[in-house]
Amino acid sequence: MKTSEYIKELQKQSVADLQAQLVDAKKELFNLRFQNATNQLDNTARIREVRKNIARIQTVISAKVAE
């Protein structure tokens, strides 16, 4: 999925859904970091991708709250 499509999808969701998605993304990031520390992670670029997705979700949440 392209970034612009992902952002549009996020903007359609409610704040509660975004909060739930944020929690899931943070759990995934924790698991990826744990796997990386134990040398079990094959695709280290996934960590960067998840971090950026967390930032995108937080940005959309803050924009919706400011409305």
Backbone as CSV, one residue per row, in Angstrom:
resi,resn,N_x,N_y,N_z,CA_x,CA_y,CA_z,C_x,C_y,C_z
1,MET,0.848,-1.176,0.000,0.000,0.000,0.000,0.894,1.239,0.000
2,LYS,0.542,2.179,-0.858,1.317,3.401,-0.917,1.064,4.262,0.318
3,THR,1.980,5.151,0.586,1.881,6.007,1.765,0.652,6.892,1.709
4,SER,0.377,7.490,0.559,-0.775,8.382,0.450,-2.085,7.627,0.667
5,GLU,-2.161,6.399,0.175,-3.351,5.578,0.389,-3.507,5.235,1.864
6,TYR,-2.396,4.940,2.518,-2.419,4.594,3.935,-2.888,5.789,4.777
7,ILE,-2.416,6.975,4.445,-2.812,8.182,5.179,-4.295,8.467,4.964
8,LYS,-4.787,8.319,3.749,-6.210,8.536,3.482,-7.057,7.538,4.265
9,GLU,-6.577,6.297,4.354,-7.287,5.279,5.113,-7.321,5.652,6.600
10,LEU,-6.210,6.172,7.108,-6.158,6.585,8.510,-7.114,7.741,8.782
11,GLN,-7.208,8.676,7.860,-8.050,9.856,8.062,-9.531,9.511,8.085
12,LYS,-9.909,8.390,7.493,-11.306,7.974,7.474,-11.720,7.341,8.803
13,GLN,-10.759,6.898,9.606,-11.066,6.166,10.831,-11.345,7.117,11.994
14,SER,-12.025,6.590,13.005,-12.317,7.383,14.201,-11.089,7.418,15.104
15,VAL,-11.118,8.327,16.070,-9.989,8.462,16.991,-9.804,7.187,17.810
16,ALA,-10.897,6.565,18.210,-10.809,5.328,18.999,-10.136,4.211,18.189
17,ASP,-10.487,4.103,16.924,-9.855,3.099,16.060,-8.367,3.386,15.887
18,LEU,-8.054,4.664,15.744,-6.653,5.050,15.580,-5.855,4.742,16.847
19,GLN,-6.460,4.975,18.004,-5.781,4.673,19.268,-5.481,3.176,19.355
20,ALA,-6.439,2.350,18.962,-6.246,0.896,18.989,-5.146,0.482,18.006
21,GLN,-5.142,1.104,16.862,-4.126,0.795,15.853,-2.739,1.228,16.340
22,LEU,-2.703,2.341,17.077,-1.438,2.833,17.632,-0.877,1.848,18.654
23,VAL,-1.730,1.320,19.494,-1.297,0.331,20.493,-0.735,-0.904,19.799
24,ASP,-1.422,-1.370,18.761,-0.949,-2.538,18.021,0.409,-2.276,17.365
25,ALA,0.571,-1.093,16.795,1.829,-0.759,16.141,2.973,-0.682,17.154
26,LYS,2.696,-0.154,18.339,3.738,-0.087,19.366,4.118,-1.472,19.861
27,LYS,3.149,-2.373,19.960,3.449,-3.758,20.340,4.308,-4.429,19.277
28,GLU,3.954,-4.174,18.016,4.733,-4.754,16.920,6.164,-4.230,16.942
29,LEU,6.329,-2.935,17.205,7.667,-2.350,17.267,8.472,-2.981,18.402
30,PHE,7.840,-3.179,19.555,8.520,-3.830,20.670,8.988,-5.225,20.271
31,ASN,8.108,-5.983,19.633,8.464,-7.346,19.219,9.595,-7.347,18.195
32,LEU,9.554,-6.390,17.272,10.621,-6.307,16.269,11.959,-5.970,16.919
33,ARG,11.937,-5.052,17.868,13.178,-4.698,18.564,13.712,-5.879,19.361
34,PHE,12.812,-6.630,19.975,13.214,-7.807,20.733,13.846,-8.841,19.805
35,GLN,13.222,-9.073,18.663,13.771,-10.025,17.696,15.126,-9.556,17.182
36,ASN,15.266,-8.243,16.985,16.527,-7.700,16.498,17.633,-7.894,17.536
37,ALA,17.296,-7.712,18.799,18.288,-7.861,19.859,18.751,-9.304,20.001
38,THR,17.879,-10.249,19.684,18.239,-11.664,19.788,18.671,-12.249,18.449
39,ASN,18.918,-11.378,17.492,19.380,-11.779,16.146,18.433,-12.732,15.442
40,GLN,17.133,-12.558,15.636,16.146,-13.394,14.956,15.432,-12.631,13.837
41,LEU,15.695,-11.339,13.715,14.986,-10.512,12.744,15.708,-10.539,11.403
42,ASP,14.969,-10.890,10.348,15.552,-10.941,9.013,15.455,-9.589,8.319
43,ASN,14.290,-8.957,8.394,14.042,-7.707,7.683,14.105,-6.538,8.669
44,THR,15.290,-5.962,8.835,15.454,-4.870,9.798,14.800,-3.577,9.317
45,ALA,14.510,-3.473,8.042,13.849,-2.270,7.512,12.423,-2.156,8.031
46,ARG,11.874,-3.252,8.482,10.501,-3.243,9.017,10.412,-2.359,10.272
47,ILE,11.489,-2.288,11.060,11.491,-1.441,12.255,11.267,0.012,11.853
48,ARG,11.975,0.462,10.859,11.841,1.844,10.396,10.434,2.113,9.862
49,GLU,9.900,1.160,9.125,8.565,1.294,8.555,7.498,1.418,9.656
50,VAL,7.615,0.593,10.674,6.645,0.632,11.775,6.772,1.943,12.549
51,ARG,8.000,2.414,12.760,8.188,3.696,13.455,7.527,4.839,12.691
52,LYS,7.668,4.831,11.389,7.043,5.876,10.576,5.523,5.768,10.604
53,ASN,5.007,4.542,10.604,3.560,4.363,10.693,3.024,4.860,12.033
54,ILE,3.769,4.633,13.106,3.370,5.151,14.417,3.291,6.671,14.373
55,ALA,4.274,7.296,13.767,4.277,8.757,13.656,3.101,9.249,12.816
56,ARG,2.789,8.537,11.749,1.650,8.930,10.909,0.337,8.827,11.687
57,ILE,0.180,7.748,12.439,-1.036,7.564,13.227,-1.159,8.677,14.265
58,GLN,-0.066,8.984,14.946,-0.092,10.032,15.964,-0.415,11.392,15.347
59,THR,0.088,11.655,14.159,-0.186,12.922,13.479,-1.673,13.044,13.140
60,VAL,-2.259,11.974,12.630,-3.678,12.005,12.285,-4.533,12.163,13.542
61,ILE,-4.136,11.491,14.626,-4.889,11.625,15.887,-4.849,13.062,16.375
62,SER,-3.689,13.666,16.380,-3.576,15.039,16.875,-4.335,16.011,15.970
63,ALA,-4.381,15.753,14.678,-5.135,16.617,13.765,-6.638,16.491,14.032
64,LYS,-7.095,15.264,14.310,-8.519,15.060,14.588,-8.923,15.668,15.915
65,VAL,-8.060,15.596,16.917,-8.364,16.167,18.222,-8.400,17.698,18.142
66,ALA,-7.563,18.273,17.306,-7.512,19.738,17.174,-8.730,20.307,16.468
67,GLU,-9.463,19.469,15.753,-10.633,19.953,14.998,-11.739,20.410,15.885
